[in-house]
């Protein structure tokens, strides 16, 4: 009987020790990204953390608290650093900001601009070919095409959303737009460059 009690005590001690090893602190950045780490210090304005890489090597990093929405020490509640302050551009409430960050995260993870890239290849490639591979015909089209990507409204497809409930949420759309727009512009530029290189090469080979 005593042996069973000792075994039970040892089991729960080992379980607790294992949990403390596995449990990590978490940082939630203003862009919606999370980072598991071990908080090693707090200067008041900066958090010093230890991060374990896939190789097993442990590195130390410092993050200004202004870059963080919140942090959660292992086994404790979330400590929210963000506060609404319109003077500093923080126009959303804490809960609204969570929705905004969800939009940022979903766009960064799921938004694709492949149609923009393909159209860039086709349009700019055609212009470069018709322009006989000239400087103007190869330099201007990618820049103009990329610039045009700032104009159309970003379409938020439901399959890219982590929660369908965000579908008609303006705050979510505000968060979704910047990373999606950036990706669309870069896709336009890379597609345009690919197109003019291809068009100029085809013209050179066929002339």
RAQUIMO-V512912 format. One line per field, one symbol per residue. psi: psi as a letter, one per 30 degrees, with the letter a starting at -180 (. if undefined). A space follows every 10 residues. Layout:
psi->???
//
This chain:
psi->eeeeeeeeee eeeeeeeeef eekllkkjlf gfklkkajjf ljfefkkklk kklfffkklk lkkkfffkel ljkkgllkjk fkkkjffggi flleeeeeee eeeeeeeeef kkheeeeeee eeeeeeeeef ghgleeffee eeeeeeefff ekkkkjkeff kfjfffegje eeeeeeeeee eeeeeeeeee eeeeeeeeee eeeeef.
//
